[in-house]
Amino acid sequence: MSPEIPDAVRQLLIQFAETGSIEDDLQQLAQSLPDARHHQIAFYELLAMASEWADDPLNWLLSGIQQGRWLVSPEQQIHVLQTLYRDWSNPVGPLTWTQLSPFGFSPWQLDLRQPDEFWPLGQILHGYQLEMRLNAGSFAVVYHGKSIENNASVAIRVPRKVPIEPLQAERSERLSHEAKLLQNLHLPGVPRLLGSYQTEQGPILITELITGRPWSDLSTDQLPLSQHIALLARVAEIADRVHQSGLIHGDLKRENVLVDEQGCPWLLDFNVARPAEPDQPQLQGLAGTLAIMSPEALLTSDDGLDFRRDIYSLGAVLYELVTGLPWTTAGSREEALVETVVKGAAKGPQFPEPVPEGLRQIIRAAVSHEEFRRFETAADFAACCHHWLANPSNPLPCPPVKARLTCWRLGLALGLFASRCQGLLRIMKSLPEIPAEAKAPTEILNRMDQVMGLPLAATEIRTLASLLGHSVPELPGEQTLATMFYRARRLTGANLPELLTLIKGAQEWFRIVFDQLRLGLSPEQSLPWSVLELGIQTRLAPESSLARRTWSILADGIIPEMAAKAFAETCRNPPDRSGWKSAIDALNYDVVRYFRWGSD
């Protein structure tokens, strides 16, 4: 009931709802109000309410008008239909254009649309008619549409109307972006894009129509927890296929999953998705849902993210399913940074007592703040969920370690560590003698991020080596290096000898770790060692001519041929610093993809 209805009319409608009948003389009942100004309003509302009570509401209303029972003008009919559309509460579903069209009015005469809609129900857009509004997200309104040519049902996504022009432009840009991504994406569990068109109000997307219910509408009272976990595993398998196609969904949540009449999930809303390839253009800005966003998505720009952003979201959804608690209650990016990045890194997920240990393991692995501790693929996450459902008491390989992939990441981390040591030592040795009381030179202060990078890389190296079953010693002076970073602006010439000693110690630590791993990974595990060595030389290639000359020999037969050829060409024609970063990022993407899924 509209809040704009006068109180006298509202009271009459309540009375009619309690004691009335569709056979009452509604016009006479409306005229019983003392204020004549309210008669027409009351009649529209009464006629709409009585229509809903009929066995066939629209036909009852239409036949009553055609037979002269309700003496209403075309303008009055429109008012009644608008009222009925506004207040329609039939559990079968909302009113459709097919039901309303027999009254003979055009879409713009009836003008059945909400404030966030550009077009009224019944509008024809590029050969498709808006049959019924289904739902709306942040960027788009979704309709059930019908083809004028063959009456086939489709889903139509159009920009959601907002009064602020920059926000409107963003919605159009997101939908255009989604159309480009979906153009060649033909995967089970993802509705197919049938076409996209430009209009004055922005792009419209025509996709396969999937009938069902949003997963978020299904509570644990309607489905047992085990079925929800099975659904999540199937969503993870769909996400894995999306990842193998080179896309990061970026917003994996229950609201973006539709469960069809057979109980199968469908993954929707790719308007914040992005290509995973590092050289592909990306839409800028924070996009996604704060409540399930990974720490790296909150902290970094989109070009630094990979598939493990979606793995984190899967873990957050599983946490909410098994605990009944929200993953985070943050209402802004700043709050999410504190809750997810700061507190989350220190404490990890907190579980109520009844949550089984196996599910805790899966969640902890999925939402780890260290990306390399997470599941490598959404399929691995799904496999662990299936394993737990089948054998809740059995130990879980959580997450399973892919040795070649771990060796590649370990090699890159070792190579980065070594190149930082070399770069810092070159700078230290090139400095003139600095008085003890003088401020540390700019050449050193500008490289303090690399000083801090040594303990950070050492932590990553130890963790990755432990995943392979190898113990790596602590980096000597690790805490001192971190302290120097935080006190950088207060460093003087008196601190430089200690810094030089620490960097030399770090370089010696690298040699010790390198030798330990070489002996531990070969010859029985020759391929993992070769992968690790290739990763080291990849990071050293920008600064080492020897690494550039030998790189192709090391890469032969280990990584995809096209990726090896591209990076070998970079080694033959060394670019600038930015060019090296792009080349290493592109190589890393191809190699990680190959080691994850075993295909180019």
N, C-alpha and C positions, 0 to 999 in steps of 0.2 A: 504494500500500500504506500503510495507516494507521501512523503512528509509534507508536501505542499497542500494536501487536501484539508479544507476547513474542518474544524472540530465538529460542527453540527453534522456535516456529511459523514465524517468518520464514525460518529455515534450511530447514524442510520445504517451504515454498512455493517457495523458490529451486530446491531439488532437483526438485520437481515440474515447475517451469517448464522445466528443462533436459532432463528425461528422461521426463516423465509423458505420459499420454494421457487423453482424456475418458472412455475406457472403463474406466479403473482403478476399483477399489473404493475410493472416496474415504473412506468411513467407516472401513474397515480401515486405510487409510493414516494417517488422523488418529489412530487409536488406537495407532499405533506409537510415539507420543511417550511417554516414561517418565512425565511428569507428567500425571496424569489431568485436572487442572484445565484443561489446554490442549486437550483433545480436541475440545470443542464449538467453540472458537474456530477451531481448525485446519480442522474440517469446513466451517464457514461460508465461510471464505476459499477452501478448495480447490474447493468447489462453485461459488462465484462465478467463480473463475478458469477452471474447466473450461467453464462456461457460455459465457464469452467466446470460447472456442476453437471452439465448435460453429458450423455453417453458419448456423443460425437460433437464436441463443442463448436467447432468452426461450421460444420454443416447445420447445426441447430440455429446458429446465429444467421447464417446466410439464408436458410429457408425462411426464417422469421421475417427477414427484411424483404425477400422476394414475394412472400405471401401478404405483405402489408401489416403483419402483426406489430412490427416496430416501425413507426413512422419516423424515419430518420433520413436526413439529407446526406448526399455524398460526403460533405465536410464532417457531419456527425458520425458517419460510418468510420471515417478515418480516425476520429478521436477515440471511438470505441476500440478499434483494432490496435491503436497505439497503447491504449490502457491495458488491453488484454495481453499484448506482447510484453509490456513492462512488468506486469504482475503475474505472468504465467508461472504456475507452480506444479504442473502435471509431472508426475514422476517418470513418465515415458521419455521426457526430454523437452527441450525448448521448441517453440514454434518454428516452422520452416517456411521458406518462400513458396514451396509447392502447396502447402496448406492455405496460405494467404492469397495466392494469386487468383483463385476463382472469384474474389470480390471485384476484380477488374481494375485495380488501381496500379499505377506505375510505381517502381521503387522509390522515385523521388517524391511522389505524392504521399506515400505512406511514411517515408523517411524514418525507417526503423533502424536506428543506429545509436551507439553510445558515444560519449564525448571523445573517446580515444579512437574512433573509427572515421576514416575518410569517406567511405561509401556505405549507402544503406543496403539492407538486405534486399536481394533480388537484382542488384546491379550486375551487369554483364561486363567482365573484364577479359579482353582478348579471347572471346569465345567460351568463357566459363562464367556461370552464374553463381553468385553468393547465396547458397541455400540456407546455411545456418552457421552462427558463430559457435566455435568449439571452445576456444580458450585464448588467453593472451599471456605473453611473456613480457620481459623487459623491453624487447625490441620489436616484436611483431604480434599482430592479431592473426589467429588461425581460423579459417572457415572450412566447413564442408561445402564443396562446390560441385557443380554439375556441368558437364560438357553440353553446349547447345547442339553440337553435331550429333552425338550418339548417346547422350544422357549418362555417360560414365561418371562415376563419383571420383572426386579428387580432393586433396587438401590444398587450400590456397593460403599462402603466407603473405601478408602485406605489412608495410611499416605501421607501427603503432603511432597514433597522432599525439603529439605533445605541443604545448604552446611556445616552447623556446626553440628558436631556429637552429642553433648549434647542436642541440640534442636531437632534433629532427633529422638533421644531416647525418649525424652519427648512426641513427637507426637505418637510414637508407644505405649508408656505406656498409654497415654490418650485413644487411641482407644481400647486397651485391657481392660481398665477400663470400657469404655462405653459398650463393649460387655458383660461383667459380669453383669452390671446393667440392661441391656435390656433383658437378657436371659429369665427372668420370668415375664417381664412386658408386659402384654397383655391388653391394655386399649384403649377405643375409643379415637381417636384423636392423637394417638402415633403410628407411623409405626412399625409393628412387625419385630423383628429380626428373620430372617429365618436361619441364620447360620453364623459362624465366623471361620476363618482359619488363620493359621500362614504361612508366606512366609519369604524369606530371607530379604525382605525389611520391614517387619513388618506385623501386623494383617490386614486382610480385613474383612469387615462386609457386609453381604448380608441382606438387609431389603426389606420390602414391598415398591414398587414404588408408590409414590403419584404424579400424574401429576397436575400441577397448577403453580401459580406464587408466588414468595416471597411477603409476606405482605408489606415489605418495598418498593416494586415497585409500590404499589397502593397509589397514592396521594389523598389528599382530593378533588382534582378536578375530579378524576375518581370515587371516592366513597364519598358520603356526610358524614359529621362528625358523624352523628347518627349511620350510618352503621359501621364506624370504631370503635365506642364505643361498639356497639353490638358484633363486632368481638373480641374486647378485653375481653368482659365479657365471651365469649365462650372459649377463651384461658385460662382465669382464672379458668373456670370450669374444663378444661383439667388438668391444674396445680394442682387443688385440688385433682383430682383423683390420680395424680402422688404422691402428698404429702401423701395421705392415703395409698399408697403402700410403704411408708417409704423412699422416695427419695426427695431431694432438687435439682431442676433443675440447679440453679446457674447462668443462663444466659438467662433470659426471656427478649427477645427483638424482634422487628418486623422482623429482618433479620432471626430469627430462627423459623419463622412461615410460613408455606406454605398454601396458600388459593387454594383449589381445584376447579374444574370446576363447582361444585355445590355451591360454596361460603362458604364451611366449612373449618375451620382452622385445621392445623395439626402441632403439636409441634415437632420440630426436634432438633438435635445436643445436645446429652447428654454427650459430652466428658468432661465437667467440673462438671457434676452432682455428687452428693455424697449421701451415705446413711445417714439418719438423726440419726440413732441409735448411742449413744455415744460410744459404745464398738466396733464399726466396724472400720476397718482400712481405713484411708483416704489418698488420694494423697496430698502431701504437696505443699505449695507455693500459691501465689496469682493467682487465675484463675477466668476468667469472663470478663466482659466488664466494663471498668472504668466509662463510661458514665451513667450506670444504677446501679452501685454497692452501696449497703447499707453501712452506716457508720461502722457497726460492721464487715462487710466483709473486709473493708479497714483496720480496726484497729486490728482485731484478727485473729488467725489461724482458719482453717476450723472446728476444733473440737468444737468450741464454738458457732456454728451457728445453726439456726433452720429454719423452713419453712417461717418465716417472712422476711427472706432475699429476697425470691421471691415476697412477697407482696410489698416490697419496689420497686422492679423493675417494677411491674405492675403499681404502682403509677407514677413512672418516665415516663413510656410509655404513660400513660394517659395525663400527663402534656404536653408532646411533641405534642400529637395529638390535644389537645384543644387550645394550645397557638401558635403552629408552631415554637416554640423555642427549642433549645437543652436543656436537663436537666442540663448538665454541659459541658464545653468546655475543661476540664482538659486533658492534654496530658501525664501525668505521675501520679504515685501513690501519690507523694508528693503534686502535684497541686490538685488532687482529695481530699486529706485529708484536705487541706486548704479550698477548695471551698465547699465540701460536709459536712465535719465534723465541721469545725470551723464556717465558715460564715453561712452554712445552719442551724446549730443548733441555731444560734443567730437570724436569720431573717426568716427562714422558706421559703417555695416557694413563689416567687414573680409572681403575675398574671397581665397581661394586663387587662384593664377595661372590655372588652366584655365577659370575662369568667363568666358563671353563677355561683351563689353561691353554688348550689348543687354540681357541679363538683369540686369546690374549696374544699368543705368539704371532698369529697371522696379522693382527692389527698392529702390533709393535713393529713388525718388519715392514708393513706397508707405509706407515707414517713416520718412519725414522727421519730425523733431520739430516742425516748423512745419506745423500741420494744413493751411494753405492751399497748401502746396507739394505735398501728396499728390494722388492721383487724386480727382476730385470724386465719381465714382461707381464702383461695383464693375464696371459694364459697361465703363467706360473701361479699367480694369485688365485685364479679359478681352480687350478688343480689342487691347491692346498685346501680350498673350501670344500671341494668334492671329497677329498681325502678325509677331512674331519667329519663330514656328514656320514661317510661310510664307516669310519673307524674312529669315533670320538676319543677313545682312550689310547690309540697308537701314537707314537712319536711322529712329529711332522718334520720334513725337510724344509725348514722355513727361515728364510727363502732358500731354495736350492741354488747352489753355487755353479755358475758356468765358468769353468776353469780358464778357457781361452780368453773370455771377456774380462775376467778379473785380472789375468796376466797383462792384458793390453792396458787396462786402466792403471795397474801398478807400474808398468813401464813408463807411461806418460807422466805419472806422478814422480817417479825417480828421475826421469829426464828433465822435468821442470825444476826439481830440486837441484840437480847438478848444474843446469844452466844458470840458475840464480846464484849459486856459489861462485861460478866462474865470472859472472858479470860483476858481482860485488867485489871479488878479489882484484879484478882489473882496475876498478875505480880506486880501491884502497891503495894499491901499489902506485897509481899514477899521481897521488896527492903529494904536494910538498909537505915538509915538516910543519905541523900545526902546533902552536904554543898550547901548553896544558890548559891555560885559563881562557883561551879563545873559543868562541862558539864553533860547533862542528860545521864543516863546510857544506854549502848548498848541494854539492854533488852527492853527498851522503844523505842529507835530509830528504832529498827527492827520491831516494831509493829505499826509504825505511819500510815501505809496503813490502818490498822484496825481503827485507830482514824479517819481518813478521811472517812472510810467506814460508820461511824455512821451518819453523815449528808447526805451522798448519799443514804443510806438505808431509812433514815427518809423521804427524798423527794419521794422515790418510794412508801413508805407506805402511805403517804398522798394522792398521786395520785391514787393509787389503791383503797383506801378507798373512795375517792370522786366518783370513778366510780360506787361504790355500794350505793352512796347517803349518805355517812357519812363524817362528817367534823372532821379532826384530828388536834390538836393544833400544833404549831411550836415546834421544838425541842429546849429547852433552850440552849443557848450558841452555836448554830449551826455554826455561822460565826467564833466564836473563835476557835472551833475545827478545822475548815478548815485552819485558819491562822496558828495554831500550826503545822499542817501538812506541810505547805509551808515553815515554819521557823524551821523545825525540827532540823537542824544541829546547830542552835543557841540557842536551849533550854538549860536551866540550872536547877539546883536543885530548884531555886526560882520559876520556873514555875510548878513544880510537884504538889504542893497542889491545884493549880487552876485546873490542868488536872484531879486530883482525884475527885474534886468536880463536874466537868463537866460530868465525867463518871458515878458517882453516880446519878447525875441529869438525865442522859440519861436512866439509869436503872429504875428510878422512872417514867420517861415519858413512858417507855414501859408498866409499870403496869397500868398507867392511860388509855393509848390507848387500852390495852388488855381488861380492864373492860368496856370501852365505847363500844367496838365492841361486846363483849359478851352480853351486854344488848341490843344492837341494832339489833343483828342478831338472837336472840333466844327469845321466843321459836317458834315464827311464822316462822322463817327461820332456823329451826334446822339443816337442812342438810348443808346449806352454813356455819353455825358456826362449825359444825363437820369437814368440809373440812378445814376450816381455822385453827382449833386447831390441826388437823393432820399435816398440813404444818409446824406449829411451832415446834411440837414435832419431826418432821423429821430432822429439822436443829439442834435441841438440842441433838438428840440421840448420836452423837459422844462423847459428854462431860457429858451426864447425864444418870446415870444408871436407874433413875426413868422413864425417857422418853423411854429408851429401853424396860423396863418391860411393860409399858402401851401401847406401840405403836400398837401392834397387835389388842388390844381391840378397840382402836380408829379407826383402818383401816377397821374393819370388815364391809362388805357390802357397803363401800364407793368407793373403788377403785378396779381395776381388781384383781382377786384372785391370779393369778400367780405373778403379780408384788408385791402384799402384802406378799406372801410367801417368795419371794426372799429377800425382805428387812428385814422381820422378822428374817430370818436366819442370816443376817448380824448383827442384834441386839443381837442375841444369841451368836454369835462368833465375837466380835468386831475386825475389821481389823486395819491396821495402817492408817495414815492420807490419803495416796493416795487411799487405799481401800475404805475408807468412801466416798471420793469424787466420785469415780467410782460408788459406790452403790447408792448415792443420784442422780447422773446424770441419771443413768439407770431408777431409780424409777420415776424421774421427767418426763423423756421422755414418759414412759408408761402412767402416770397419765394425763399429758397434752394431749396426743393423745386421751385418753379415754374421757376426758371432752370436747375436740374439736369436736369429731365425734361420740361419744356415743358408741364406740365399742372397744374391746380389741386390 
